[in-house]
Amino acid sequence: MPHRPHRRGEPAAAGAERGAAAPSPRAIEERDSVLHSWCVPAEWDAPTIVGGRGARLITADGREILDFSSLAECSNLGHQHPAVVRAIRAQAERLCFVTSAWGAAPRAALARALLERSGFHGGRVFFTLGGADANEHAVKFARQARGLPRGLVVTRERSYHGASYACMAWSGDARVAAASDPAAHGSVKVPPPYAYRCPFGTNDEAECGRRAAAAVAEALDRHGPAQVAAVLMEPDAGSNGIVPPDSYWPALRAATRARGVYLIADEVMSAFGRCGEWFAWQRHGEAGRPDLMTLAKGLTGAHLPLGAVVLSAKVAGRLEHAMLHTGLTYCGHPLACAAGLAALDAYADEGLIERARRLGGQMYTMLQDLRRRMPCVGEVRGGRGLFAVLELVRDRATRAPLAPWPQTPAALRTLVARGLAAGVSFAVRGNLVLLAPPLVIGEHELADALALLERLLRECVADEVREEAR
Ligand SMILES: Cc1ncc(COP(=O)(O)O)c(C=O)c1O
């Protein structure tokens, strides 16, 4: 059935058309008053959530939804983690806010904990409110430390670093390209390590990773390393669905180090167990250590907004006696830092990073089995932690995509709507299904959701592709 944009005052009909439960009165109010992210306002049709527990969310009409994307790949600890909620409450009773120009105990403790966990001994942490402002500040600090106030920033095509204007310019995101100004933000783009459709024309995954790293080295040499402040890249999975081959990040690190250019790891999505490590670069040991890294999302398990830039001792040392002309009213907010500290303890005390690695491996194996049964699944990527991507194709032999990137095919929109109606929330982007459940998800919940996904793929995608082929 074609999707009919709902009209104001007709919410129940629009919900019913997609098989979803009728929205609650509060959801209707929100539809008329709020501008939501990444949507056409007139078509917004999402459930209203009133509570949560573990990997499940509770809707205003009393239904439970199993969250298979950690909302925006951020609720790594599940919803309403009791220890994090307790820590927020305790901090609220003590002190809600102090200006970021003064000291605050939870901020100091969280900075120390992050430096320790990441092994950035002697480094420093700058706190932000989320991922985009963390990336902007990482670039600011890299430029200042290099003495290049407008130094170039090398990033990848098909990447995402946030929705501020500078981050739009650095991202390789076709959806916002017309509205962004890469030249104004010193942006230089290189091809991604996308082995399934390797831009360098090789079918060898490791070779594709090496060639993509070599392309960064070539870009640095072409523009002159003395003009480039930083290379800003995601070390592992990102929302664009590219999972770099293992050969990529260490080669990139070596190329940037050899040229004296800072490497910034955008770990906004990939950290805190999502890719099986505290920080995804740690998969490569010291050979993967960046000069700066940015964090957000899982830093508080999304219980409160918080981002961070972690600077190595070398970069921090260059700023030690410089004036920093930057700041945010709420950076290092005590409530958010208290949540971050409790979140770090929860990851450690509950062994969640190891759990993500183990369950991520199981999920990957189950998805490979699913792929064998479903020709519309071109490739399964990820599985290092609780993150995996299914890339859907019309034809596995030719790898013809289900729709041209970054268009999301109608079949996948239907899959999401039917998943929600069946009680599981899946995330899709373009031709991709992104699987990123909270690290606390139960093994049975995981298996049941994948069984549902297979049924939905068969109903929504495989049948449609077969129909068209006729
Ligand atoms: C890799 C990456 N970097 C940066 C961001 C931007 O973070 P925020 O939305 O908190 O600004 C995101 C958000 O999805 C992300 O996935």
The ligand as a Gaussian input file, in Angstrom:
#p B3LYP/6-31G(d) Opt

LIG

0 1
 C       29.898000       9.089000      14.285000
 C       29.047000      10.231000      14.755000
 N       29.631000      11.415000      14.970000
 C       28.917000      12.488000      15.397000
 C       27.561000      12.394000      15.603000
 C       26.780000      13.602000      16.054000
 O       26.414000      13.487000      17.391000
 P       25.242000      14.399000      17.977000
 O       23.991000      14.002000      17.296000
 O       25.254000      14.086000      19.457000
 O       25.611000      15.811000      17.717000
 C       26.914000      11.168000      15.392000
 C       25.461000      11.041000      15.591000
 O       24.803000      10.156000      15.135000
 C       27.678000      10.058000      14.948000
 O       27.119000       8.867000      14.708000

